[in-house]
Amino acid sequence: MVRGKAGLERSARIAPELSTQELEVALAEAVTERSHGSPHDARLEAVAALASERLRRPHPPRQRLQKLLHDTLHGRAETRAEVLLVLSAMAPLIIGLGGTPAAVGVVQAIRRVGEWWP
C-alpha cells in the first residue's frame, strides 16, 4: 500500500477512509519507509496522519503511538531545525495524544529554547 513518496502522501490523504486494520498496516508500512528529506517530509506527515486517525478509532494503542512519537523525535533530533520539522509534522499526533495542553506545552518549550539560543 505505502510505497515511496507518492504512496505516503496517498496514505495520509485517505487515512479517514481506511478500516482500522488497513490503518494499522499502512501505519506499520509508513514507519518503515525511508524519510524523504526536508523541509517537506512525506513520511513524517503520513505517520502523523495515520497515527492521529488511529487515535480516533476504538481501542487506540496510545502507548505504542507515544513510543512512535518519542522514537521519531530521537531519530531526527540531530539539529534544532530537524526537531522543529518533526514537531511541525507530528503536530496532529501530539494533539491527538495530549490535546491542546500538549500543543501549548510544545510551543512554550520552543519559545524557551529560542530565548536561550536565538
Steps between C-alpha positions, in 0.01 A plus 500: 500500500764757606786520251713807450408864542182475290377200701566681826313808385207288382486312831490828693213627281285188525566418868142586607361262237708198607371226725679466833686194371605680180607796712721277714664350190552841336647642822742207537609544138538878535715458809744274313509718187804725464468874554479724199694804617423844627328731533209290371529142621217286362591214736462712813174649377360157407598349835339794683180482293466123533587495871266786588219332304571176691457694825144585397407134458388255770772370731789717380846367585598820685823367651621373163417833336675692780807282446478565126500877563790466745704284264431731207618804694815324616571363155484841336628724782847572367442875456253754628360531147437124488321505835279785381427310177396190696289699746327680217427182304395305808268773636185297425637209702618725785155657521333159469702361789496799734238741370538875500712500819765289322508737204527802729780329694696433181462862389612626842803269496599618152474863613713434810770332292484785249565746783812307604637452148350754260 
